[in-house]
Amino acid sequence: MTATKSDSIDRVAFPPNWRTRIGWILLALYVVYAGSQLGFSAERFSSGLEHGHRFLARMFPPNFGRWELIASGIIESMQIAVISTFFGILLSLPIGLLAARNMTPGWISWPTRGFIALCRSFHPIIVSILFVKAIGFGALAGVMALIVASIGFISKLFAEAIEEISLKQVEAVRATGAGFISTLIMGVQPQVLPRFIGFATYQLDSNLRNSTMVGIVGGGGIGAALFTAYQRFDFDVVLAILIVIVSLIMIAEIVSGWARRVFQ
Amino acid sequence: MTVADNLHRDWRRFSPLQRLSRFGFYLFAIAALVASLRTIDVIPEFLYDAPDQMVDLVSRMWPPDMSYIGPTLKGMIETLHIATLGTIIAIVMALPVGLLAARNVTPNLPLNLFAKFIFVTSRSINSLVWALLFVAVFGPGPLAGTLAIAFRSIGFTGKLFAEALEESNKGSIEALTASGASKLSTLIWGYWPQVRPAFWSIALFRWDINIRESAVLGIVGAGGVGVALDTALNLLYWDQVAVVLIAMFLVVIIAEIVVTTLRARIL
C-alpha cells in the first residue's frame, strides 16, 4: 500500500490519495475523541472483564425453573406480535394507498407521508411508554405501540411498491369498465401481493423482536419477566429467557422465509 | 378430445401445490390471529378512558418545558456519539467476519457457517438486551450503550458486506492474482474498489438506524438522551418529556436527510 520511492521509475501503480488519507486520519481522531467522551478507558475494561467473568459465572447454567412464567410471557409476546402486525397491515393498506403519488393528488399524499415519517421516527419502546401512560400497563399498550411501528414501516414500503407498478395492467382493467375498487383488486393487487407478503412477514419478525422488549416499560409480554429477573440479579433466569427469545426469533425467521417462498 | 373440451379447459394461474401452500399460509395466519385475539389479556376498562387519558397526556406535555433543553442537548450529543462510535466499532468488527462469510473470499464452508452464526447471534439479541448485558459488565453509562450498539450492528453490517463481496466481479481479482498479488493486495486493490459504494451505503444506513436505537438505551441506564427521558418520566414531568421527544424527532429527521443526501452522492 505504501508507495516506495524508486529512483529508476517515478510512476507508482497506485499513487497515494491524500484526500482519502486525511479523511481516515480525521476519522481516527474522532474515534479517540468520542471514546474519551463516552468513558472508554483501560481500567474500565479491565474491571469490566472481572465483572463479566462473575456475570457469566452466575448466568450458567440457565435456570428454567420458572418455566410457567416464561411460557406465559412468551405466549403474550407472540399474541402482541400477531395482533399488532394484523392491525398494522390493515391500517397500512389505505394509508399506503393514500401516500402513493401515482394514486392520489399531492395535497393528500404529502400529509400522509408526513404522518408515516412521524410513526417511523420514534423507537417502539418510546411509543409504548406513551401508550402505557395513556391506556395503562399491559399487553394493549404494547399492541398499540407496535401498530404504530408497523404503520411507519409497511405504509412507506407499500406506497413505494404501488408507485413502481406498471400502469398498463391498471389501464387494461380500467378499459373494461371496472370501477375504482375493481381496478385495485384486479389491476394493482396482483402486482404488489408478493412484495407485500414479504413486507408483512418481515414486519411480523420485527414486531416479534420488539414485543419481547416492550415489557421493560410495562407494555406486556416476556420483557417484564426479563427485566424483573435482571433487576433481581437472577442472571440464570435471564439467560433462560434469552435462550427462549432467540430460539423463538429463529423459528419465526424460518417460518417467514417459507411464507415468502410460497408467494414468490 | 374434441375442440369443445379444449375450449372449456379450466385455466388456473397456480399449480395445486402452490394453491395448497397459499391456502395453508392464510389458514395459519387467520388461526394465529383468532387464537391471539381470543386469549390476549386486555383490561377493557383501561380502553374506555383511553381518549381522556390521551387528552390529559397532551395537556400535561403542553407547553414544553424549555428549561430542559440543556440536559436534552447534552444527552443528544452523547446519543450521537454512541451511534457514530458504535457504528464504527461494529464495522471494524464486522469486516473480518464479513470476509469469512463471503464464499468467494473464504472458500471454506465451516468458516462461512461460523461467520453466519456470529451474524445471527448479533441480530437476534435486541439492542436493549445487549445494553442490559453490558451495563451488568461495565456498569451504567454510555460505554455500555456504545458496545451494545456495536454488537447489535455486527450482524446487519457484516451480512450485507459479505453479500456485496459475493456479488463483486471476478475479472479484476483474477487479473491481480495473475500478476502475483498477495491475498492482502487482492483485497485492497481488487475487492475494496468494487464494494466501496456498498460499504459506505451500508454504514450510513446502519448509522441512521443506530441513532433511533441509541436514543432509547438510556431507559436501561446505558447513556444518551434516553437517560434524560427516563429521568423526566420517573418524575412525571411530562412537559420535559415533550422537549426530549421533539428533540428526538428533529434529530431523526435531520439524520435521514443527511443520509439521503450522502447516499445520492456515493451511489
Contacts between the chains, C-beta under 8 A, distances in Angstrom:
chain1	res1	chain2	res2	distance
A	1	B	188	6.3
A	14	B	189	6.5
A	27	B	88	7.5
A	30	B	84	7.6
A	31	B	85	6.6
A	31	B	88	6.0
A	34	B	81	4.6
A	34	B	84	6.5
A	34	B	85	4.4
A	35	B	85	6.6
A	37	B	78	7.4
A	37	B	81	5.5
A	37	B	142	7.8
A	38	B	78	7.2
A	38	B	81	5.7
A	38	B	82	6.6
A	38	B	85	6.4
A	38	B	141	7.8
A	38	B	142	4.1
A	38	B	143	5.7
A	38	B	145	7.9
A	38	B	146	5.4
A	38	B	223	7.2
A	39	B	141	5.4
A	39	B	142	6.0
A	39	B	143	4.7
A	40	B	143	6.0
A	40	B	146	7.7
A	44	B	138	6.1
A	44	B	139	7.8
A	44	B	143	6.3
A	45	B	138	7.9
A	48	B	137	5.1
A	48	B	138	4.3
A	48	B	139	7.8
A	51	B	136	7.1
A	51	B	137	5.1
A	51	B	138	7.2
A	51	B	139	7.6
A	52	B	137	4.2
A	55	B	133	7.8
A	55	B	136	5.1
A	55	B	137	5.7
A	75	B	39	7.8
A	76	B	40	7.1
A	76	B	41	6.8
A	78	B	36	7.2
A	79	B	35	8.0
A	79	B	36	4.0
A	79	B	39	6.6
A	79	B	40	4.5
A	80	B	40	7.5
A	82	B	32	5.0
A	82	B	33	5.7
A	82	B	36	4.4
A	83	B	33	7.0
A	83	B	36	5.1
A	83	B	37	6.3
A	83	B	40	6.5
A	86	B	33	5.1
A	117	B	253	7.1
A	117	B	256	8.0
A	118	B	249	7.4
A	121	B	212	7.4
A	121	B	248	7.2
A	121	B	249	5.2
A	121	B	252	4.2
A	121	B	253	6.5
A	122	B	212	7.8
A	122	B	245	7.3
A	122	B	248	6.6
A	122	B	249	7.2
A	122	B	252	7.8
A	123	B	212	5.2
A	123	B	213	6.6
A	123	B	215	6.3
A	123	B	216	4.6
A	125	B	128	7.0
A	125	B	216	4.7
A	125	B	219	6.6
A	126	B	215	7.4
A	126	B	216	6.0
A	126	B	229	7.3
A	126	B	245	7.3
A	126	B	248	7.3
A	129	B	219	8.0
A	129	B	233	6.5
A	130	B	57	6.9
A	133	B	53	7.1
A	133	B	57	5.6
A	134	B	50	5.8
A	134	B	53	4.6
A	134	B	54	4.9
A	134	B	57	5.6
A	135	B	46	5.0
A	135	B	47	6.3
A	135	B	50	4.5
A	135	B	53	6.6
A	136	B	43	6.9
A	136	B	46	4.0
A	136	B	53	8.0
A	138	B	41	6.7
A	138	B	42	6.6
A	138	B	43	6.0
A	138	B	46	6.9
A	139	B	40	5.5
A	139	B	41	5.7
A	139	B	42	6.1
A	140	B	42	4.8
A	140	B	43	7.5
A	140	B	46	6.5
A	140	B	47	6.8
A	143	B	40	7.7
A	209	B	124	8.0
A	209	B	126	5.8
A	210	B	126	7.6
A	212	B	126	6.9
A	213	B	126	5.2
A	213	B	128	5.2
A	213	B	129	7.5
A	216	B	128	6.4
A	216	B	219	6.9
A	216	B	220	6.9
A	217	B	219	6.7
A	220	B	41	7.7
A	226	B	129	7.5
A	227	B	132	7.9
A	230	B	132	5.5
A	230	B	136	7.7
A	235	B	136	7.4
A	238	B	132	7.8
A	242	B	125	7.0
A	242	B	129	6.6
A	245	B	124	7.8
A	245	B	129	7.9
A	246	B	121	7.6
A	246	B	124	4.6
A	246	B	125	6.6
A	249	B	124	4.9
A	250	B	120	7.1
A	250	B	124	6.5
A	259	B	25	5.5
A	262	B	18	7.4
A	262	B	21	4.5
A	262	B	22	6.0
A	262	B	24	8.0
A	262	B	25	5.6
A	263	B	22	7.1
A	263	B	25	7.6
